[in-house]
Amino acid sequence: MINKETEQNTVLQKKDKEASTQKQCKIYIINSSPRKGRNTDEMCKSFKKGVENAGGEGKIIYLNDLIFKGCRECFACKLKNGKNYGKCAFSDEITPILNDISHSDGIVFATPIFFGDASGVMKSFAERLLFPYIRYDKDFTSIAPKRLRTAVIYTMNVTKEIFENDYLRADNSGQLGLFESWIEKVFEKPERICAHNTYQFSDYDKYDAEIWDANDKEWQRQNVFPKDLKNAYEAGKRMASI
Ligand SMILES: Cc1cc2nc3c(=O)[nH]c(=O)nc-3n(C[C@H](O)[C@H](O)[C@H](O)COP(=O)(O)O)c2cc1C
């Protein structure tokens, strides 16, 4: 006859085994900054640490290391009964990543702000990832295989006020408001993590950049950027914990 203690131990062992065989949450962090080790990259690395701290797996993809193009407008992804319906038919170095992302648990779109918008490289990537999943019906219904958790990481020169008033706008009609609304049509609503007033040059005196006050930038770098990194870390933890 099995005694009560043995029975309890067996139940606990079963639970441990179930937990260890549960699929680890996988998050893709897509970095469109060409500069490794700078603002956007540091934010991505911090987010990844948060993911890992919560027991997930974070993978940073450096878009600028890959040779790829934006949408080719072949419309194979919209061809009724076509073999590529709902998928990007164009093949290049991001093709395997697009496939892997669709079966992951979350995606982060990390971009330096260029001309008040996501970078061109990020927008090319978003065209290839999002467009095949968006149906041309009146609601632009998503046919993505999974509704992934999402976040956006933006780093930029301007202040929070300019970012919110000009790039986002209260009704989300700014360039970045629209960028986020397309992400939300396909996946979940993105959590937004920002680093404003970033440190752009290693030595401001050497560059033609008179509108920026080097001392103010240095102060921001020392006092505000560490908080931005912490926010990215916490957001990574949150995404992997849901
Ligand atoms: C081509 C280009 C355009 C930019 N346009 C803007 C802009 O419109 N608004 C802004 O706040 N910062 C702008 N910036 C500054 C970058 O967004 C900012 O320095 C960012 O933190 C750089 O990221 P990184 O350190 O990862 O390269 C621009 C930078 C470049 C190179």
The ligand as a MOL file (V3000), in Angstrom:
LIG
                    3D

  0  0  0     0  0            999 V3000
M  V30 BEGIN CTAB
M  V30 COUNTS 31 33 0 0 0
M  V30 BEGIN ATOM
M  V30 1 C 18.7490 59.7950 -40.3660 0
M  V30 2 C 18.4170 60.2220 -38.9700 0
M  V30 3 C 17.2090 60.8490 -38.7370 0
M  V30 4 C 16.8470 61.1770 -37.4250 0
M  V30 5 N 15.6420 61.7680 -37.2180 0
M  V30 6 C 15.2520 62.0170 -35.9450 0
M  V30 7 C 13.9760 62.6090 -35.6950 0
M  V30 8 O 13.1990 62.9060 -36.5940 0
M  V30 9 N 13.6350 62.8270 -34.4120 0
M  V30 10 C 14.4510 62.5000 -33.3510 0
M  V30 11 O 14.0650 62.7160 -32.2150 0
M  V30 12 N 15.6620 61.9550 -33.5620 0
M  V30 13 C 16.0790 61.6940 -34.8320 0
M  V30 14 N 17.3080 61.1260 -35.0520 0
M  V30 15 C 18.1580 60.7570 -33.8790 0
M  V30 16 C 18.0860 59.2920 -33.4930 0
M  V30 17 O 16.7730 58.8170 -33.5110 0
M  V30 18 C 18.6260 59.0650 -32.0760 0
M  V30 19 O 19.8950 59.6180 -31.9260 0
M  V30 20 C 18.6440 57.5770 -31.7310 0
M  V30 21 O 18.7350 57.4250 -30.3290 0
M  V30 22 C 19.8010 56.8490 -32.3780 0
M  V30 23 O 19.7720 55.4870 -32.0360 0
M  V30 24 P 21.0950 54.5930 -31.9310 0
M  V30 25 O 21.9540 55.1920 -30.8500 0
M  V30 26 O 20.6190 53.2370 -31.5980 0
M  V30 27 O 21.7650 54.6510 -33.2530 0
M  V30 28 C 17.7300 60.8560 -36.3460 0
M  V30 29 C 18.9630 60.2480 -36.6020 0
M  V30 30 C 19.3140 59.9550 -37.9050 0
M  V30 31 C 20.6430 59.2880 -38.1700 0
M  V30 END ATOM
M  V30 BEGIN BOND
M  V30 1 1 1 2
M  V30 2 1 2 3
M  V30 3 2 2 30
M  V30 4 2 3 4
M  V30 5 1 4 5
M  V30 6 1 4 28
M  V30 7 2 5 6
M  V30 8 1 6 7
M  V30 9 1 6 13
M  V30 10 2 7 8
M  V30 11 1 7 9
M  V30 12 1 9 10
M  V30 13 2 10 11
M  V30 14 1 10 12
M  V30 15 2 12 13
M  V30 16 1 13 14
M  V30 17 1 14 15
M  V30 18 1 14 28
M  V30 19 1 15 16
M  V30 20 1 16 17
M  V30 21 1 16 18
M  V30 22 1 18 19
M  V30 23 1 18 20
M  V30 24 1 20 21
M  V30 25 1 20 22
M  V30 26 1 22 23
M  V30 27 1 23 24
M  V30 28 2 24 25
M  V30 29 1 24 26
M  V30 30 1 24 27
M  V30 31 2 28 29
M  V30 32 1 29 30
M  V30 33 1 30 31
M  V30 END BOND
M  V30 END CTAB
M  END
